[in-house]
Amino acid sequence: MIESLPLSGAGGRPAHDLDFTAVEIRTTGLRPGRIVELAAVRMRPDGTVAGELTTTINPGRAVTPGSVFVHGLTRDELDDSPPFGAVLGPLLDLCGGSVVVAYNLPFVAAFLRDEIARLGVQVPVLPGVGLLAAAQSAVQLPNYRLATVAHAFGVSVRLGRPAVTGARAVARLAVTLFGRHGFTFAVAPAFPAVPRFAAGGRLRPRGEEPPVEQGWMADVVERVVMGPVGGDPALGYAYLDLLAGVVADAHLTHEEVWALAALATEAGLPEAQVRATHEQFVTSLRAVAEGDGVVTDAEVRELNQVAEALGVPELVSDLRRSGGDRPVRVLVLGSTAAADRLRARVLAEGAQLAKKLTATVTHLVRDETVPDSEPRLARAAELGVIVLGLPEATAVLGFGPAPAQRTSVLPEVPAVVAPPVPQPAQVVAPAPRTVKVLGGRILMGFGLLLMFIVVVTMFAGSPLAVGIFLGMLGVGALLGGWWIAEPAPR
């Protein structure tokens, strides 16, 4: 149903006059499986929503509905929903004449293809784009979950279990990527005529979830270094997205882990691979938590709960509360590509990227699109927040030279090619803590040097008073350096 179009940098067919229709699904499993919810949002190039479709789908009474822990839909809700055949007509009507976009396009396209094949109908191939591959070409991030990428690009849609929240985020992300990051099509999209299918029943939108304030764990998950599981990147990203999603809500239970493990096993992921993924995930969580130099009692408790639920408690059993410098927390305001790249850089460096201005924010960075009359600038001054412009932000934050930016976009292929999986050790701690430890170790080295001088001078016949004086200086330097490099427990 969907053909993935290759993308290009400057010089290709621009998208300034094209609509995008974002499609998001919820399924009974990772593979194989059936669609139990579908949402589509059509958006114009200027960000205006031209149409929206969302409904739960009845996969059939003989089909196991999957885990309610994953998609949040009960058997009764699905029984009261229309079948996929009743949804296909409205979906094609909404997609006609637009570029279909999905975040994990191979995953979504495979499920749509299977559902259409079960109906025995012919549907033309529609032009499409997978935003996961596009995001990988635009910015460097510790991970490429939809929630992480949306935050890095300043897309403020609140993601949740209803599919429509993901579709809205994907639609806005598509407009952002093509609008301000210079993406074009290597081949001009061709829009076939779509057949008309009568709607076979009333659509059943899922109710909106009440807004929930995201906690510390949701922030940490955005900075965790992780890549796809197994040899199928589309399947691997789907599993990791589910895993990170249930961890981010800070209510991970053994039942949820068992449900995820069952989905992975059913999709063909070996048990050893799943456990290795859990180990890498928890190790990365710990690296991020310790990277800013501050580990609170609440953080220790939540990390132990996650590790216990995932069956790897030994990875954090020795984690203890520690105090240190105030963690770097950055709020970036602006709607330019440079602002997007800085938001991505903050996450990649292991610092905290704020969504709004609070008393915990240490730095506010603005680009040229933010006027001087912006109320958050005055509020930042009241809170004592350091306000920076984009040009000096990287140096002040201690990030060092920026990584080389890609000047072109590689053609996208149907199977998303993921980058090599980075190891947890690559999570970079914020600069203040690193400088403090380095200074302490230098002072300890100076103390050892003085002690060596004392020994040499005493053997050479120097006065006792000189030896005592230098010895006291050496001991003081050793103790002072140790105190600076090793933060005392709070």
Order of alpha helices (4+ residues) and beta strands (2+ residues): beta-beta-beta-beta-beta-alpha-alpha-alpha-beta-alpha-beta-alpha-alpha-alpha-beta-alpha-alpha-alpha-alpha-alpha-beta-alpha-beta-beta-alpha-beta-alpha-alpha-alpha
